[in-house]
């Protein structure tokens, strides 16, 4: 058979091997371990081909990050903003035929192994599900989802189609966060009873009133809105500011919360579950374009009795136990007693997933077909904690959650917020 990219005859391409392995894994429900010889110097292709979808600040940063990996090659870019798209195309050194406005055109290419999704949050699940159905592995930025229901649909699709998905919660690949969680999970602070999470407040403001503006040339605004409700264009609705509008995001609750609540879940051993009660108060804008909470004050209760308190402040996670505490933020870990910082985790104790490079971990798992450190299920569960906080604040009362059924308990109003209608013709 001839490779479409090289024209050389191969007996079996790596791309075909991965697709056939994924099907086998889905059928027999066992992990597929790919022999290292398949990816050796004599393999048909020893590079993972990547398409980047969403090319704003984070999207371009991710594209550059993967472009710099020796085992990866960025072969296509996609964005509804022609300016972002063209800049990224030039950085990637691609021809115009490898630059797309519509993500569906990119994922239809059979020479692409994986996609990086860095769109606004309301597009994360639709794009990622379309990609896994097309046989692509996915690196999707956090928060993984816009809604709880969307997260469950995505996690199920990843499992059904035998794909690899890495959530862009890169703090899991930071040694300070793993060390902190290992100390907690191994009882170094005694019995864990409280977790305190601080997330940053809003870093953008919006005028109290606004008027519709003409859509800029080269910006496909209808495609940008996609499954979200139709609204008139205004510059502050799009790009980074989208995260402060509930139609497209959950504010800093899902932005920074997706990072630090994720670490709280990890340290609490709750990656496959969540809280059972949530109560919170939010300070929401009373006018203007932005609709997400400016400040948050939430208390979660887990079935094991642990209380998780989230409030607006800095960005960190603090675990408090009967015999001490551990504090962790980016680049810093602290503890009391201080001797904990010199503790070694023994060979027979709990050792958490060790990834020293989030993007490389994704690439490695594409080859091994093992779960990455921030799998779809983990990303969904951590995002769910964020969404539960927003729902409690919007309702202004306590809600009770069943993390196994992923439904609220005797609460139809809260259940109605698990998922959202999508603007036609979009659907999951």
C-alpha positions in Angstrom: 0.0 0.0 0.0 1.2 3.5 -0.7 1.4 6.2 1.9 -0.6 9.3 0.9 2.0 11.5 2.4 5.2 9.8 1.1 4.1 7.7 -1.9 6.2 4.9 -0.5 4.9 1.3 -0.3 4.3 0.1 3.3 2.9 -3.1 4.6 1.1 -1.4 7.5 1.0 2.3 8.4 1.2 3.4 12.1 -2.1 5.3 11.5 -3.9 2.2 10.3 -2.4 0.2 13.2 -3.7 2.6 15.8 -7.2 2.7 14.2 -7.4 -1.1 14.0 -6.0 -1.4 17.6 -8.7 1.0 18.8 -11.4 -1.0 17.2 -10.0 -4.2 18.8 -9.8 -2.6 22.2 -13.4 -1.4 21.9 -14.6 -4.9 20.9 -12.6 -6.8 23.5 -12.6 -4.1 26.3 -8.9 -4.6 27.1 -6.0 -2.2 26.9 -4.1 -2.3 23.6 -0.3 -2.3 24.1 1.5 -1.4 20.9 4.9 -3.1 20.4 7.7 -0.6 20.5 9.0 -2.0 17.2 6.0 -0.5 15.4 7.3 2.9 16.2 11.0 2.2 15.6 13.3 3.8 13.0 12.0 1.4 10.4 8.3 2.1 11.0 6.2 3.6 8.2 5.9 6.8 10.2 7.4 7.6 13.5 5.7 10.9 14.0 2.3 11.7 15.3 0.4 14.0 13.0 -1.6 16.7 14.7 -4.3 19.2 13.7 -4.8 22.3 15.9 -8.4 23.6 16.3 -8.8 27.0 17.9 -5.8 29.3 17.6 -6.2 32.0 20.1 -3.5 32.6 22.8 -3.8 29.2 24.4 -4.4 27.4 21.1 -1.3 28.9 19.4 0.7 28.1 22.5 -0.4 24.5 22.4 0.4 24.3 18.7 3.9 25.6 19.3 4.3 23.2 22.2 3.4 20.1 20.1 5.4 21.5 17.1 8.5 21.5 19.4 8.1 17.8 20.3 10.4 15.5 18.4 7.6 12.8 18.0 4.9 15.1 16.7 4.2 17.1 13.5 1.5 19.8 13.2 0.0 19.3 9.7 -3.2 21.4 9.8 -4.7 24.4 11.6 -8.3 25.6 12.0 -9.9 28.7 13.4 -13.0 30.8 12.5 -10.9 34.0 12.8 -8.9 34.3 9.6 -6.3 36.5 11.3 -5.6 33.8 14.0 -5.6 31.1 11.4 -3.2 32.8 9.1 -0.7 33.6 11.8 -0.8 30.0 13.1 -0.4 28.7 9.6 2.8 30.7 9.1 4.2 29.7 12.4 3.5 26.0 11.6 5.0 26.4 8.1 2.0 25.0 6.3 0.5 25.8 2.9 -2.9 27.4 2.6 -4.5 24.0 1.8 -3.8 22.9 5.3 -5.6 25.9 6.9 -9.3 25.5 7.7 -12.3 27.6 8.8 -14.5 24.6 9.6 -13.2 21.9 12.0 -15.1 19.2 10.2 -12.9 19.7 7.2 -9.8 19.2 9.3 -11.0 16.1 11.1 -12.1 14.5 7.8 -8.5 14.1 6.8 -7.3 10.5 7.2 -3.6 11.5 7.6 -4.2 13.2 11.0 -3.7 11.1 14.1 -4.8 13.6 16.8 -6.3 17.0 17.3 -5.7 19.7 19.8 -9.0 21.5 20.8 -8.5 25.0 22.2 -11.8 26.6 21.1 -14.1 28.5 23.5 -15.6 26.1 26.1 -19.0 25.7 24.4 -17.2 24.0 21.5 -15.0 21.6 23.4 -17.5 18.7 23.6 -19.0 18.9 20.1 -15.5 19.2 18.4 -14.0 16.5 20.6 -16.8 14.0 20.0 -16.7 14.6 16.3 -12.9 14.0 16.4 -13.1 10.7 18.4 -15.9 9.4 16.0 -13.5 10.2 13.1 -10.8 8.1 14.8 -8.7 10.9 16.2 -7.1 11.1 19.6 -7.8 14.4 21.4 -5.9 16.9 23.6 -8.7 19.2 24.8 -8.2 22.3 26.8 -9.7 22.7 30.3 -12.4 23.0 31.3 -13.2 19.9 29.4 -16.9 20.7 29.2 -19.6 23.4 29.3 -22.1 21.2 31.0 -22.2 18.1 33.1 -24.3 16.2 30.5 -21.8 17.1 27.8 -19.0 15.8 29.8 -20.7 12.4 30.3 -21.4 12.2 26.6 -17.7 12.9 25.8 -16.3 10.5 28.3 -18.6 7.8 27.1 -17.7 8.5 23.4 -14.0 8.3 24.2 -14.4 4.9 25.8 -16.8 3.6 23.1 -14.5 4.5 20.2 -11.3 3.5 22.0 -9.6 6.8 21.8 -7.1 8.7 24.0 -8.1 12.0 25.4 -5.9 14.2 27.5 -7.6 17.1 29.4 -5.3 20.2 29.3 -5.2 20.3 33.2 -1.4 20.5 33.1 -1.0 21.0 36.8 -1.4 17.2 37.1 2.0 16.9 35.4 3.6 19.3 37.9 5.7 17.5 40.5 4.7 19.9 43.3 1.0 19.0 42.8 1.7 15.2 42.7 3.9 15.4 45.8 1.3 17.3 47.7 -1.4 14.8 46.8 0.8 11.8 47.6 1.4 13.2 51.1 -2.3 13.5 51.6 -3.2 10.2 50.1 -0.6 8.4 52.3 -1.9 9.9 55.5 1.1 12.2 56.2 -1.3 15.0 57.5 -3.4 12.5 59.4 -7.1 12.2 58.5 -8.1 14.7 55.8 -11.0 16.7 56.9 -10.9 20.0 54.9 -9.7 21.2 51.5 -9.6 24.9 50.8 -9.4 26.1 47.2 -8.8 29.7 46.1 -9.4 30.8 42.5 -8.6 34.1 40.9 -11.4 36.6 40.4 -12.4 38.1 37.0 -9.6 39.8 35.2 -11.8 41.6 32.6 -14.5 44.3 33.0 -17.3 45.2 30.7 -19.3 48.4 30.3 -22.7 48.3 32.0 -24.4 48.8 28.5 -23.4 47.7 25.1 -24.5 47.8 21.5 -24.2 45.4 18.6 -21.3 46.0 16.2 -20.5 44.9 12.6 -18.9 41.5 12.3 -15.2 42.0 11.3 -14.2 40.8 7.9 -12.6 37.3 8.1 -14.5 36.3 11.3 -17.1 33.6 10.9 -19.3 34.7 13.8 -22.1 32.3 13.1 -19.7 29.4 13.3 -18.1 30.9 16.4 -21.5 30.9 18.1 -22.2 27.3 16.8 -24.4 25.5 19.3 -24.8 28.5 21.6 -27.9 30.8 21.3 -27.8 33.5 18.6 -26.8 36.9 19.9 -25.7 40.1 18.1 -21.9 40.4 17.6 -19.8 42.6 20.0 -16.1 42.3 20.2 -16.1 41.7 24.0 -18.3 38.6 23.5 -15.6 36.7 21.7 -12.0 35.5 22.1 -10.8 35.7 25.7 -13.9 37.5 27.1 -16.2 34.6 26.2 -15.3 33.0 29.5 -17.3 35.6 31.4 -20.6 34.8 29.6 -22.6 31.8 30.7 -23.7 30.9 27.2 -20.1 29.9 26.4 -18.3 29.3 29.8 -18.6 29.1 33.5 -16.4 32.1 34.4 -13.4 31.7 36.7 -15.3 28.8 38.4 -14.6 26.7 35.3 -11.4 28.5 34.3 -9.2 28.4 37.4 -11.6 26.0 39.2 -10.8 23.4 36.6 -7.2 23.6 37.7 -7.4 23.8 41.5 -10.6 21.8 42.1 -8.9 19.1 39.9 -6.1 18.9 42.4 -8.6 18.8 45.3 -10.2 15.8 43.6 -6.9 14.1 43.1 -5.8 14.6 46.7 -9.1 13.4 48.0 -9.0 10.3 46.0 -12.2 11.3 44.2 -11.2 11.1 40.5 -14.2 8.8 39.8 -16.8 10.5 42.0 -17.7 13.9 43.4 -19.4 15.8 46.3 -22.8 14.9 47.6 -23.9 18.3 48.8 -23.1 21.7 47.5 -24.1 25.2 48.9 -22.8 28.5 47.7 -23.2 32.2 47.2 -22.1 34.1 44.1 -21.8 37.7 43.3 -23.2 38.0 39.8 -23.3 41.1 37.5 -26.6 43.0 37.6 -26.1 44.6 34.1 -23.9 44.5 31.1 -22.6 41.7 28.9 -20.9 39.5 31.4 -23.1 37.0 33.3 -20.7 34.7 35.3 -20.0 35.2 39.0 -17.5 37.9 39.9 -16.9 36.2 43.3 -17.7 32.8 44.6 -18.1 31.3 48.1 -19.0 27.6 48.0 -18.9 24.6 50.4 -18.9 21.0 49.1 -19.4 17.9 51.2 -18.1 14.5 50.1 -19.4 11.1 51.2 -16.2 10.5 53.1 -17.0 13.6 55.3 -14.4 15.8 53.7 -15.4 19.5 53.3 -14.2 21.4 50.3 -14.4 25.2 50.6 -13.9 27.3 47.5 -13.5 31.1 47.6 -12.2 33.9 45.4 -8.6 34.8 46.2 -5.3 33.5 44.9 -4.8 30.3 43.0 -4.0 27.4 45.3 -5.2 24.2 47.0 -4.7 23.5 50.8 -5.3 20.2 52.4 -6.0 20.1 56.1 -5.8 17.0 58.3 -5.8 16.0 61.9 -2.0 16.1 62.1 -1.0 18.9 59.7 -1.6 20.6 56.4 -0.2 20.8 52.8 -0.5 23.9 50.6 0.3 23.8 46.9 0.3 26.3 44.1 2.2 26.6 40.9 5.9 26.3 41.6 5.4 26.1 45.4 4.6 23.5 48.0 4.5 24.2 51.8 3.5 22.1 54.8 3.1 21.9 58.5 5.0 20.3 60.0 7.9 21.3 57.7 9.4 17.9 58.0 6.7 16.7 55.6 8.5 18.4 52.8 11.4 15.9 53.2 9.1 12.9 53.4 9.7 10.0 51.0 6.9 7.9 49.8 7.8 4.2 50.3 7.6 1.5 47.6 4.5 -0.1 49.2 2.6 3.2 49.6 0.3 5.0 47.1 2.2 6.4 44.1 0.2 8.6 41.9 0.4 8.8 38.1 3.8 10.5 37.4 3.8 12.6 34.2 6.6 15.2 34.0 5.4 16.7 30.7 1.6 17.0 29.9 1.9 17.1 26.2 4.5 14.4 26.0 2.3 12.2 28.2 -0.4 12.6 25.6 1.9 11.6 22.8 3.2 8.6 24.7 -0.3 7.4 25.4 -1.2 7.7 21.8 1.5 5.1 21.2 0.8 2.9 24.2 -3.1 3.3 24.1 -3.0 3.7 27.9 -5.0 6.4 29.7 -3.2 9.7 30.1 -2.8 11.5 33.4 -5.9 13.7 32.9 -8.2 11.3 31.0 -11.7 12.2 29.7 -13.3 10.7 32.8 -11.0 12.7 35.1 -11.5 15.9 33.1 -15.3 15.3 33.2 -15.4 14.7 36.9 -13.3 17.7 37.8 -15.4 19.9 35.5 -18.5 18.6 37.1 -17.3 20.0 40.5 -17.0 23.4 38.9 -20.5 23.1 37.3 -22.1 22.0 40.5 -20.7 25.1 42.2 -22.1 27.3 39.5 -25.5 25.6 39.7 -25.7 26.0 43.5 -24.8 29.7 43.2 -27.3 30.3 40.4 -30.1 28.6 42.4 -29.0 30.3 45.6 -29.6 27.2 47.8 -28.1 23.9 48.8 -28.3 21.1 46.3 -27.8 17.3 46.8 -25.9 15.3 44.2 -25.7 11.7 43.4 -22.2 11.3 41.8 -22.9 7.7 40.7 -26.1 8.5 38.8 -24.9 12.0 38.0 -28.3 13.5 38.9 -29.5 15.8 41.6 -31.6 14.2 44.3 -35.3 15.2 44.1 -34.5 18.5 42.4 -36.0 19.0 39.0 -34.9 22.6 38.8 -31.3 21.6 39.3 -31.6 18.6 37.0 -32.7 20.9 34.2 -29.2 22.6 34.4 -27.3 19.4 33.8 -27.4 19.9 30.0 -28.5 22.6 27.6 -30.3 22.8 24.3 -28.1 23.4 21.3 -28.8 25.8 18.5 -29.7 23.9 15.3 -28.3 22.2 13.4 -25.7 21.3 16.1 -26.2 18.3 18.3 -24.1 15.8 20.1 
